[in-house]
Amino acid sequence: QVQLVESGGGLVQPGGSLRLSCTTSGFTFSEYAIKWYRQAPGKEREMVALIGPAGSSPGYADSVKGRFTISRDNAKNTVYLQMNSLKPEDTAVYLCNVPSRNYWGQGTQVTVSS
């Protein structure tokens, strides 16, 4: 059974940091590229970061470039999203995705507010 479980979200003040994790099981994690998306109320789902199977070719949305860093640990079947210099507009549910298989996690809420 395929599972993607996000964690690490929460409430943080503007300028703060959070590290999200997406722990997976049920498929050969190291063979697949992974994406992080976010969904804010009333807005379209937005891809924020992606990473290749071996950790290569990271890519970022312009809105997060220079502030977010995606990484992965294939030994732990886990992908991370380090989020720094957070802004109120980063508030959203963050979800991880295996694009070639259309696997999705349930998401973790990130709220940036003073």
C-alpha positions in Angstrom: 0.0 0.0 0.0 1.4 3.3 -1.1 1.6 6.0 1.6 3.0 9.5 1.6 2.8 11.2 5.0 3.7 14.8 5.4 4.7 16.3 8.8 6.4 19.4 10.2 3.8 22.0 9.6 2.6 24.5 12.1 2.2 28.1 13.1 5.2 30.3 12.6 5.9 34.1 12.6 6.9 36.0 9.5 10.6 35.5 8.9 10.6 32.2 10.6 11.5 28.7 9.4 10.0 25.3 9.2 11.2 22.0 7.8 8.6 19.7 6.3 9.0 16.0 5.8 7.3 13.6 3.5 7.9 10.0 4.6 6.8 7.4 2.0 6.3 3.6 1.8 4.9 1.1 -0.6 7.0 1.9 -3.7 10.6 2.2 -4.7 11.2 5.8 -3.5 14.7 6.1 -5.0 13.4 5.6 -8.6 11.0 8.6 -8.6 11.1 12.4 -8.8 9.2 14.1 -6.1 7.3 17.4 -6.0 6.0 19.6 -3.2 2.8 21.5 -3.9 0.8 23.9 -1.8 -2.9 24.7 -1.7 -4.1 28.0 -0.2 -7.9 28.7 0.3 -9.4 30.0 -2.9 -6.2 29.6 -4.9 -5.1 27.0 -7.4 -2.7 24.3 -6.3 0.9 25.5 -6.9 4.0 23.4 -7.4 6.7 24.9 -5.2 9.7 22.5 -5.6 10.8 19.3 -7.3 13.7 17.0 -7.0 15.1 14.2 -9.2 15.4 10.5 -8.1 19.0 10.8 -7.0 18.6 14.3 -5.6 19.6 16.0 -8.8 18.0 18.9 -10.7 16.1 20.6 -7.9 13.7 23.2 -9.2 11.6 25.9 -7.5 8.7 28.2 -8.2 9.8 31.8 -8.5 7.7 32.6 -5.4 10.0 30.5 -3.2 13.3 30.6 -5.0 16.1 31.5 -2.6 14.0 30.8 0.5 13.0 27.1 0.2 15.3 24.1 -0.3 14.2 20.6 -1.3 16.2 17.6 -0.4 15.8 13.8 0.0 17.2 10.9 1.9 16.7 7.8 -0.2 17.8 5.6 2.7 14.9 6.9 4.7 12.4 7.1 1.8 11.8 10.7 2.8 11.8 14.1 1.1 12.2 17.4 2.9 11.3 21.0 2.3 13.3 23.5 4.3 11.4 26.8 4.3 13.2 30.0 5.5 12.2 33.6 5.6 8.5 32.6 5.6 5.9 35.1 4.6 2.2 35.3 5.3 1.5 34.4 1.6 3.3 31.1 2.2 0.3 30.0 4.3 -1.2 26.9 2.7 -1.6 23.1 3.0 1.7 21.6 1.7 1.5 18.2 -0.1 4.1 15.9 -1.5 3.5 14.2 -4.8 5.0 11.5 -7.0 4.1 13.0 -10.4 4.7 9.9 -12.6 2.4 7.8 -10.4 0.0 10.5 -9.2 0.6 9.6 -5.6 -0.4 12.2 -3.1 -0.1 12.7 0.6 -2.8 14.2 2.8 -0.9 17.4 3.4 0.4 19.4 6.4 -0.9 22.9 7.3 1.6 25.8 7.4 0.4 29.1 8.8 2.6 32.2 8.8 1.2 34.8 11.0 2.1 37.2 13.7 
